[in-house]
Amino acid sequence: MSKSSDSSFIQPGTIDSNWSELSIVQNKQYNVLYIGKRYGKFHMLKGIASQYKGSTDYQLLQEKEFLLGYKLNHPNIAETYSLEEVADYGKCIVMEYVDGTTLAE
């Protein structure tokens, strides 16, 4: 039996595990960066460009990048959360979204 919260802190239907507001931020030769919202918070998603999704080499590189990023823990490095299948986008590395300018800027 599910009970609703009376505190108004959490409203029914406000927590959703599905991705929303997904949009492309950058489309490089091999990778595509997306911004997306889940659990009410923005995240960066890094996927493989469509023309390379079937390549085992790029899939292995993506897994290696995820494992390296996941092991890093530093306040000046965006956190890596997971490597997961995202509907319509393929397998993506899910990372912390940091609002601001790029390193190039």
Residue, then its C-alpha position, 0 to 999 in steps of 0.5 A: m500500500s502506497k501512502s502520500s506525503d502530507s508534507s508537500f515536500i514531495q508531490p506525487g508524480t514529481i520524481d520520474s526515473n525517465w529522461s526528459e528535456l534531452s537535447i544535443v549540446q555537441n556533436k563531434q566526429y565520434n561522440v555526441l553530448y546531450i543534456g537531459k533531466r532525470y529526478g528533477k536534475f540535469h545531467m550530461l550524457k555522452g554517447i557514441a555518434s550514430q555512424y559508430k554505434g555498431s563498432t566494437d572498438y568504439q563500444l570498448l573505448q566508451e566502457k574504458e572511458f566510463l571506468l576511468g571516469y567512475k574511479l575519479n573523485h575530485p571537486n574539480i572534475a565532473e562526476t561520472y555516475s553510470l553507463e546505461e542504455v538510454a531509449d532512442y540514444g543508445k548507451c551513454i555515460v551519465m555525468e554530472y552537469v556543470d553549468g558555466t562556460t566550456l574550458a575552451e571559452 
